Each structure stands twice: as structure tokens, then as C-alpha cells.
Amino acid sequence: MASDHGTHPFDLLVIGGGVNGCGIARDAAGRGLSVALCEKDDLAQATSSASTKLFHGGLRYLEFLELRLVRESLREREVLLRAMPHISWPLRFVLPLDPAMRFESATPVSRALALAMPWARGRRPDWLIRLGLGLYDNLGGREILPGTRALDLTRDEAGRPLKPRFRRAFEYSDCWVEDSRLVVLNARDAESRGARILSRTRVLSARVASGLWEAEVEGPEGRATLRARAIVNATGPWAGEVLSRALGLQSRDRIRLVRGSHIVTRKLFDHDRAYFFQGTDGRIIFAIPYEGDFTLIGTTDVDHPDPSVPATCTEAEQDYLCAFASTYFARPVTRADIVWTYSGVRPLHDEGGASATAATRDYTLKLDAAPGAPVLHVFGGKITTYRRLAEAALEKLAPVLGTAAPPWTARAPLPGGDFPVDGVPRLVADLRAAHPFLTEPWALRLVRAYGTDARALLSGARGLADLGEDFGATLTEAELRWLRDREYARTADDVLWRRTKLGLRLDARAARRIDDWFQDGGRDAAALALAGQGGRA
């Protein structure tokens, strides 16, 4: 790493390689600003790879009357779907109706209902759910996603895995997203537009000198000093720590750390729709088809003590999710069904809510020019609104950075996403025609991960031997080389749990082989004889 950025400072130093940091870096680079991004670990290693993996408006946020957040989120679903049809796709949700389900007691809607209908005792009436879904369908506008419909669970296949007492349901639309791939693709696009992406690089300290930030950073190549006209603190759960420790600043803003845990079980149902389950405690969880052979269930909302404490799905949380799902599924869900768990800490802007569930998912941006050079702090946010958050961040920074470049990301696909929303089957067929050794599931996995870039990843390969070493579960050396050279991967965990989810299919021995490959620097590039594998695009 050079000691500084030549003789010219960066316009912007972004601290934090999650979805907000990478989204801001991409937006800024596309507006012609010079950008550096530092992330102390791998990209998306924390919160941004531990979401429920949905682009959604947040149906339950209607109970909190967070209409602005819901409207913005609903508008974003289709914008994002068009920009990344390889890693995001429509998903239908089945919401079974049960008179025992209740509101979370602290919501504005539950309080109003308690006054107007005290005999309801906090229950969610079916008519009110339908009214909320009607609002959900129309609040943000829809062009691609179908609207709500009623289901007869005694006839529809969605009713088969459920207990017989669930006879009716509503079905509505939201979208799936591969969250950690979303982060990496934003970073790639930022770099292609001139940004410098420095993963595994910690900002040790920063001070203002002659109107510029001078940040001392430490990465794989040692220490260096980066100079920048402005800093963005997008470190999520660590925003307060970076604010005080690295930047030496104080703020009245407080972050509420809320742990969201998920369990992944063996496949619990055969259809391709997800479930939205209401609990008797007022909370909700999802049960979602996952990676072909599994079901994803989550999430919890538990206050988390400190960002330095690793987020893990506790036994109590596993039991809670199993019991919650078992309220609906005919066959009880037990710990024996769980094949993997994951947990992330959501950094929510603390407005003094009584419960973790009630804490707002909206974002807050605070620009501080008092240090002598501006720093923008990002508090809160949700994955669905990351692009709008980035636009809002650039709007706040525009006066101090002197840029008048307009927003641009709403119409720009992410790498590999330059094809129609319904174009995945065609891409899979084309890929198999060009490379007949690919099986259908293998080709689909590559298209869902890389989109049109799958062609470049496989370029020149006439047979399996051209892809180099086979690590199992269709993971080959050619793909590892792509992930290393173009997607910042450096370890087996980077590959198996963030760039892909092949950790569900490969064992510890395979992981050690992958780590050994990275430590050895991979095979000589000439050995594969594949075009376009030499460096990032």
C-alpha cells in the first residue's frame, strides 16, 4: 500500500464495507468523485451478510405507521429488481390467518384498535390485515410484482405443510436478494468507476490537518496514510466506536444494537413460496425456500450488549424459532432439523423504543463539519433502502464537496445484471449450449451468482479439465480465481459463506483445501488457459 494517495487527496474516504458503505462508494465514484473505502474485515462480513435476505417494504412497519419508510422501500423493490435480476427475484409470501394472532402491544395501530375495539383484546382482525395488504400493494406502486390474493389452504398446495386448522390465507409479493453478493457487486462497480476498495484494512485513527482528514490505516501491506476531503462513517454496529476512538468525536446520537438470528433447516416444504407467520406475542417470522434443499427461518429481535461480542444464534433463540414455526407446520420443527444458524447485529438509531422489535428500521444521516473537515455518520437503515440511503448521503455531502452531479444508480445495473428481469432461463440455456458439460443446477447457480459475468468466468472452457481443480459441489478453481481476482475473496469462509452458500454442501476438509489454495496463491494462471482471468475488470 502506498503511503498516501499520491499528491492528491481523495474526495471521500468511506469507512465500512457493508451494504451502506459500498453503496455510497459506488454512487460517489459514479458521480466523478475520487473514493477510497476501508473495511477492517471481509466485505459484508457482519450485518450485511446476516439479513433475512429480502427486498421488502416491511409489512409489519405499517403497524408502527412508518409510512415514509414503507413507501420508499416499496418503490425500491422494483428499481433494485431491474438492476440485479441475477441476485434478486420475486417471491410470493403466504400469510395464514388465525384469530389467535395479536399485535405487538406497543404499536400505534394496536393502541388505536384497543380504544376502538376493546373486545378484540389485541387480536389482528382479518379485515385489518387485508386492508394493510391493500395499502402495501398500492403505497409504492407496482409494475412487475403481482398483487395480493386470497387462498383457500384446504385446496392450495401451500396448505399441505400446515396444520389443518389453517384454512385461509392471503398471498402477497416481495423480493429475495443475495445480501452479501449485493455488497460485493456494489464494491466491484465502485472500483470499475475509479474507487479504491481496501478490504481487511482498519482505520486506526484520523485527524484534521490543513482542512483535510489524514487517516492512518493498516492493511495486508502494512500501514499507510490516506488523505481525504471528507469521511463517511458507515461502520454499522461500530459507528459509535469509530466516531469516538478513531475520529475523536462525540455525538448525542445513540445506536441500539439488535441481534437478528436465523436457523436453516432441512427442506420443510416442496413449493417455491415463502410463509409469513404471525405469533401470539405480536412478532412475525418468515419461513423461506433456501438454496434448493433447505428452509430459512427467522428472525429474532433481541437487544445485543456490545459490537465486540460475536453475534451467535443462542440455544434460546433456536428454541424460540423452532417453537414459533411449529405453531404452523404440521410436523414440528426441532433442533435436530437445523443444519446451520447465523446471526447479525442490526445498528438501529435509538429513539428510546420500549422493545427491540419497536426500534425504527429507518436511517438517519448526520453531517458534522465541526472537526474542520466534514464527516457524515450513518445510523440505522435496512438493506432495501441502501441505494436511497446512498443518494441521500451524496445529497448531504454535495455542498461541502462542491459536486452537482445528479443521481444515477436507479437506472444502472450491477455487474452481471444487464439482462431482463425474466431472462434467467434464457441465460441458463445459453450457458449450457456454450458449455455442454454444465448440468442444469450448476448453470443456474452460476447465473444466479454472476449473471452475464458467468460467460467470462467460463470463457475458453471446453470441458471440466479446463476449470482446474474440483473442490466439490460444482466449485472449481476457475471460480475461485474469479472470486479472488475480481471479488476480493481471500479465505474459504469468504467463498463458502459470503460469495456463495456452498458451505451448506461442503465439509471442513473441502474448506481446508480452499484455504490451502488461497495460501499457495492458486495455480499458475497459465495452467487454466482461460481468457480474462488475470485481473479485475
Secondary structure, 3 states (H helix, E strand, C coil): CCCCCCCCCEEEEEECCCHHHHHHHHHHHHCCCCEEEEECCCCCCCHHHCCCCEECCCHHHHHHCCHHHHHHHHHHHHHHHHHCCCCEEEEEEEEECCCCCECCCCCHHHHHHHHHCHHHCCECCHHHHHHHHHHHHHCCCCCCCCCCEEEECCCCHHHCCECCCCCEEEEEEEEEECHHHHHHHHHHHHHHCCCEEEECCEEEEEEEECCEEEEEEEECCEEEEEEEEEEEECCHHHHHHHHHHHCCCCCCCCEEEEEEEEEEEECCCCCCCEEEEECCCCCEEEEEEECCCEEEEECCCEECCCCCCCCCCCHHHHHHHHHHHHCCECCCCCHHHEEEEEEEEEEEECCCCCCCCCCCCCEEEEEECCCCCCEEEEEECCHHHHHHHHHHHHHHHHHHHCCCCCCCHHHCCCCCCCCCCCCHHHHHHHHHHHCCCCCHHHHHHHHHHHCCHHHHHCCCCCCHHHHCCEEECCEEHHHHHHHHHHHCCCCHHHHHHHHCCHHHCCCHHHHHHHHHHHHCCCCCHHHHCCCCCCCCC
